[in-house]
Amino acid sequence: IFEEAKKSIESLGKNMEEKIEQIYRAAIKSASQKMAETEKNIENYEKEKLKEIDQKIIQIIESTIKKTVGKIIDTSTHEKLVIEALEKAKKEIF
């Protein structure tokens, strides 16, 4: 009877160790998944906020241009004006 009890206790101990190991691995896996998900959420949040900042900068620039030039011009027109001004400056200097 003593030997049977000893074997049962040893078997129970091994089963408990296996269950604890399974729980530990599941917890580590879950934590890793949550960490990856959180990092992705943070990255998406940063991208969204940077996009909002870019939009605000564009609004500020457009507002400034409107106040100084008197009208709003689109980006391609602005680019054209800058290129023309640079070309004119080159001709005057060189």
ChimeraX attribute file (.defattr): number of C-alpha atoms within 10 A of each C-alpha:
attribute: neighborCount
match mode: 1-to-1
recipient: residues
	/A:1	6
	/A:2	7
	/A:3	8
	/A:4	9
	/A:5	10
	/A:6	11
	/A:7	12
	/A:8	12
	/A:9	12
	/A:10	12
	/A:11	12
	/A:12	12
	/A:13	12
	/A:14	12
	/A:15	12
	/A:16	12
	/A:17	12
	/A:18	12
	/A:19	12
	/A:20	12
	/A:21	12
	/A:22	12
	/A:23	12
	/A:24	12
	/A:25	12
	/A:26	12
	/A:27	12
	/A:28	12
	/A:29	12
	/A:30	12
	/A:31	12
	/A:32	12
	/A:33	12
	/A:34	12
	/A:35	12
	/A:36	12
	/A:37	12
	/A:38	12
	/A:39	12
	/A:40	12
	/A:41	12
	/A:42	12
	/A:43	12
	/A:44	12
	/A:45	12
	/A:46	12
	/A:47	12
	/A:48	12
	/A:49	12
	/A:50	12
	/A:51	12
	/A:52	12
	/A:53	12
	/A:54	12
	/A:55	12
	/A:56	12
	/A:57	12
	/A:58	13
	/A:59	12
	/A:60	12
	/A:61	13
	/A:62	17
	/A:63	15
	/A:64	14
	/A:65	15
	/A:66	13
	/A:67	11
	/A:68	10
	/A:69	10
	/A:70	10
	/A:71	12
	/A:72	16
	/A:73	13
	/A:74	9
	/A:75	11
	/A:76	9
	/A:77	11
	/A:78	13
	/A:79	12
	/A:80	11
	/A:81	12
	/A:82	12
	/A:83	12
	/A:84	12
	/A:85	12
	/A:86	12
	/A:87	12
	/A:88	12
	/A:89	11
	/A:90	10
	/A:91	9
	/A:92	8
	/A:93	7
	/A:94	6
